[in-house]
Amino acid sequence: MKKKLGNAVLFNLSNRSIPGGTESFARVLGKIVPDLRVVGREDVLSDGLRFPQTMLNDVAVAKAQAEWLENQSVKPSFLFTSGLHGWAVPSTLTNIPTIGVLHGSFFRLADVAYPAWHPLYWRMKLVYSHFEKKSLANAHVRVSNSPLTQKNNEIDYQLDSRVVELPIDTTIFSPGSKTIARKKIGFADSKKIVLFVGNPTYSKGWDIVQMLAREFPEVAFMCICYPAPLSTDKNMIIIPSVPHEKLVNYYRSADVLVFPSRYEGFGFVLLEALASNCPVISSRVGIVNNFTGEGLHVIPHHPDAFVVKLREVLKSNSGANTHRVIRERFSFNHFSRGIREAMNDAAQRAGDYE
């Protein structure tokens, strides 16, 4: 029998409303569980400890989240834990149906996105991956955001999971006039626009974006990223923050989106761009391993490959025609059904169902 949904808590690293993968998951999960409470580091650590750049930063947040949960007089009906954020939940609370959410794998992120000399490599490979595996093992049900994430976690952590692909809001992200969109974002120039949306970090391929901007000085590189990078080329336009529903104007304005990430579990940004019929040049990461569409150009993660493909796409003026296929495959109904089934199964395994 099905358990009533009731209220739920989601443990995330942050509760910020930015269009990252974990934050986007929180936003759509809230449409299924209206009483969802997202508990991030801002809620459980004092100001002095909120953003410590230490080896155990995320691990300490997860520990504080578990202590917060213990201190709640009324426990939630369900608990969702992102990544390693359920490792410290005590055995006394195992009666709370728990869904472990896999947005990727720290183990795989370290191997694929960072060289061994990088300071984040060993933190993720040895420390974060240890606690992530422990967190996922604590869950009654595990949910992966893509077939690739499911496969990687089976290999890296020897844990099973079910795939529930995240939805793209195609009522917002849809085709539209490039001319009107450029007016809305205040871009009056007739230049070509190459768009980048994401953190300006090595794992997201920021070095590739900078290289491309130098290679194509006549093109405007519009970069929606936070925190703002310290130095940029003259043809780079840095936009620190854009409300999620306003991103569509940038997708419609752009001639192409570049997605040079070294590792992704899913890839919200590239799917939102394709839903807006904006062409995408992407490395083979996340959902592109299981998705094809007109206007999606998947290439090896090499600087020369991005230069060649970007020159080709800009010269051809070819668009994308992928809105319909994204609307059908990445619908909210598919996501809602998958999450509800996971919640019901977690309730049964926790011995708490009606």
BELDAFEN-V111141 format. One record per residue. N is the residue number from 1. PHI is phi in whole degrees, -180 to 180 (none if undefined). Layout:
N,PHI ; N,PHI
//
This chain:
1,none ; 2,-88 ; 3,-85 ; 4,-63 ; 5,-62 ; 6,62 ; 7,-96 ; 8,-149 ; 9,-121 ; 10,-117 ; 11,-89 ; 12,-119 ; 13,-62 ; 14,-139 ; 15,-109 ; 16,-66 ; 17,-92 ; 18,-122 ; 19,-81 ; 20,-85 ; 21,-62 ; 22,-70 ; 23,-70 ; 24,-66 ; 25,-61 ; 26,-61 ; 27,-65 ; 28,-77 ; 29,-64 ; 30,-63 ; 31,-78 ; 32,-89 ; 33,-115 ; 34,-58 ; 35,-93 ; 36,-63 ; 37,-117 ; 38,-93 ; 39,-112 ; 40,-115 ; 41,-62 ; 42,-64 ; 43,-92 ; 44,-121 ; 45,-116 ; 46,-69 ; 47,-55 ; 48,-69 ; 49,-114 ; 50,-68 ; 51,-127 ; 52,-72 ; 53,-89 ; 54,-120 ; 55,-59 ; 56,-110 ; 57,-54 ; 58,-64 ; 59,-64 ; 60,-67 ; 61,-62 ; 62,-63 ; 63,-64 ; 64,-66 ; 65,-65 ; 66,-63 ; 67,-66 ; 68,-60 ; 69,-63 ; 70,-60 ; 71,-85 ; 72,-78 ; 73,-69 ; 74,-112 ; 75,-81 ; 76,-70 ; 77,-74 ; 78,-142 ; 79,-128 ; 80,-108 ; 81,-125 ; 82,-89 ; 83,57 ; 84,-88 ; 85,-78 ; 86,-119 ; 87,-66 ; 88,-100 ; 89,-62 ; 90,-71 ; 91,-63 ; 92,-69 ; 93,-112 ; 94,-72 ; 95,-79 ; 96,-81 ; 97,-56 ; 98,-120 ; 99,-114 ; 100,-85 ; 101,-104 ; 102,-102 ; 103,-92 ; 104,165 ; 105,-147 ; 106,-60 ; 107,-60 ; 108,-72 ; 109,-58 ; 110,-61 ; 111,-66 ; 112,-93 ; 113,-101 ; 114,-133 ; 115,-75 ; 116,-63 ; 117,-81 ; 118,-72 ; 119,-60 ; 120,-83 ; 121,-59 ; 122,-73 ; 123,-60 ; 124,-77 ; 125,-69 ; 126,-106 ; 127,-90 ; 128,-62 ; 129,-65 ; 130,-60 ; 131,-75 ; 132,-66 ; 133,-62 ; 134,-63 ; 135,-63 ; 136,-67 ; 137,-67 ; 138,-74 ; 139,-77 ; 140,-75 ; 141,-140 ; 142,-118 ; 143,-121 ; 144,-102 ; 145,-85 ; 146,-162 ; 147,-59 ; 148,-66 ; 149,-61 ; 150,-59 ; 151,-64 ; 152,-63 ; 153,-74 ; 154,-64 ; 155,-75 ; 156,-77 ; 157,-119 ; 158,57 ; 159,-125 ; 160,-83 ; 161,-160 ; 162,-113 ; 163,-90 ; 164,-130 ; 165,-72 ; 166,-76 ; 167,-87 ; 168,-111 ; 169,-79 ; 170,-80 ; 171,-76 ; 172,-96 ; 173,-90 ; 174,-146 ; 175,-65 ; 176,-168 ; 177,-67 ; 178,-66 ; 179,-62 ; 180,-66 ; 181,-62 ; 182,-66 ; 183,-65 ; 184,-66 ; 185,-94 ; 186,76 ; 187,-109 ; 188,-94 ; 189,-71 ; 190,-92 ; 191,-61 ; 192,-68 ; 193,-118 ; 194,-106 ; 195,-106 ; 196,-131 ; 197,-129 ; 198,155 ; 199,-72 ; 200,-81 ; 201,-124 ; 202,-61 ; 203,-65 ; 204,-88 ; 205,82 ; 206,-60 ; 207,-63 ; 208,-69 ; 209,-61 ; 210,-62 ; 211,-63 ; 212,-65 ; 213,-62 ; 214,-73 ; 215,-75 ; 216,-124 ; 217,-66 ; 218,-83 ; 219,-105 ; 220,-85 ; 221,-100 ; 222,-94 ; 223,-121 ; 224,-95 ; 225,-151 ; 226,-143 ; 227,-72 ; 228,-65 ; 229,-65 ; 230,-72 ; 231,-138 ; 232,-143 ; 233,-83 ; 234,-63 ; 235,-91 ; 236,-101 ; 237,-107 ; 238,-97 ; 239,-121 ; 240,-65 ; 241,-155 ; 242,-138 ; 243,-54 ; 244,-54 ; 245,-70 ; 246,-91 ; 247,-60 ; 248,-58 ; 249,-66 ; 250,-77 ; 251,-63 ; 252,-69 ; 253,-76 ; 254,-79 ; 255,-85 ; 256,-167 ; 257,-104 ; 258,-102 ; 259,-132 ; 260,-92 ; 261,-61 ; 262,-86 ; 263,-157 ; 264,-146 ; 265,-83 ; 266,-130 ; 267,120 ; 268,-55 ; 269,-59 ; 270,-67 ; 271,-73 ; 272,-63 ; 273,-64 ; 274,-64 ; 275,-64 ; 276,-91 ; 277,61 ; 278,-96 ; 279,-60 ; 280,-133 ; 281,-109 ; 282,-132 ; 283,-72 ; 284,-83 ; 285,-134 ; 286,54 ; 287,-70 ; 288,-67 ; 289,-71 ; 290,-131 ; 291,-150 ; 292,-133 ; 293,-171 ; 294,-64 ; 295,105 ; 296,-97 ; 297,-112 ; 298,-101 ; 299,-134 ; 300,-63 ; 301,-82 ; 302,-144 ; 303,-52 ; 304,-62 ; 305,-64 ; 306,-68 ; 307,-63 ; 308,-63 ; 309,-69 ; 310,-65 ; 311,-61 ; 312,-65 ; 313,-68 ; 314,-65 ; 315,-72 ; 316,-77 ; 317,57 ; 318,-77 ; 319,-100 ; 320,-127 ; 321,-141 ; 322,-125 ; 323,-59 ; 324,-64 ; 325,-66 ; 326,-72 ; 327,-60 ; 328,-77 ; 329,-84 ; 330,-105 ; 331,-88 ; 332,-66 ; 333,-62 ; 334,-63 ; 335,-64 ; 336,-61 ; 337,-63 ; 338,-65 ; 339,-69 ; 340,-64 ; 341,-64 ; 342,-65 ; 343,-66 ; 344,-65 ; 345,-67 ; 346,-64 ; 347,-64 ; 348,-66 ; 349,-70 ; 350,-84 ; 351,74 ; 352,-130 ; 353,-148 ; 354,-112
//
